[in-house]
Each structure stands twice: as C-alpha cells, then as structure tokens.
Amino acid sequence: MKDSMLGGWGRAGWLIFVILVPFLGVFVYVIARGRGMGERELKRAQRNEEEFRSYVRQSAGSGGQAEELSRLADLKNRGEITEVEFEQAKAKFLTT
C-alpha cells in the first residue's frame, strides 16, 4: 500500500511555493504601487515642511519688544499719539 503523502520532492516543491508566493505578491505590489507610494510620501514631506515653516513664521511673527517699541515711537514721531500716550503705552507694554 502506497502512502498518499507527498514524497521528498513534492514536499520541497510545496515548501518553496508556500515561502515564495507571499514574497512574489509583495514584490508585485511594490512594483505596481511603488510610484504612488513615493508620490504620497513626497506630498506628506512637503506638507510637514510647510506646517513647520508656518509655525516658525507664526512664532517669530510678533517681532518682540523692540519692534513694538519701534512702532510706538513711529506713531509718536508722526504725531498720531502724544508723548503722554507714548509713555503710558510703553509702560503698559514693558510691564506685561
């Protein structure tokens, strides 16, 4: 009576098939979809870069105390605010 199980070559063939088919599937997917994955990654990197630049612009946009005092002095020099108003605004700004 012959056993219905696979012989040595049959087992080796089945093992190779079971191991290689998933890898072949992955390779076919990467080849077929690789370009799209690269494009999406590029868009994601560009979006992250723009968000970072926007954050930096927003964080540094106030200009600090020197710029604010310069604006107050400019208003005073153009006559839009008086010396008293300038001093009050400067004192208020420096205390906050």
MODELLER restraints for C-alpha pairs under 7 A, 6 or more apart:
rsr = mdl.restraints
at = mdl.atoms
rsr.add(forms.Gaussian(group=physical.xy_distance, feature=features.Distance(at['CA:69:A'], at['CA:90:A']), mean=6.88, stdev=0.5))
rsr.add(forms.Gaussian(group=physical.xy_distance, feature=features.Distance(at['CA:72:A'], at['CA:86:A']), mean=6.49, stdev=0.5))
rsr.add(forms.Gaussian(group=physical.xy_distance, feature=features.Distance(at['CA:75:A'], at['CA:81:A']), mean=5.95, stdev=0.5))
rsr.add(forms.Gaussian(group=physical.xy_distance, feature=features.Distance(at['CA:76:A'], at['CA:82:A']), mean=6.05, stdev=0.5))
rsr.add(forms.Gaussian(group=physical.xy_distance, feature=features.Distance(at['CA:76:A'], at['CA:83:A']), mean=6.65, stdev=0.5))
rsr.add(forms.Gaussian(group=physical.xy_distance, feature=features.Distance(at['CA:76:A'], at['CA:86:A']), mean=6.42, stdev=0.5))
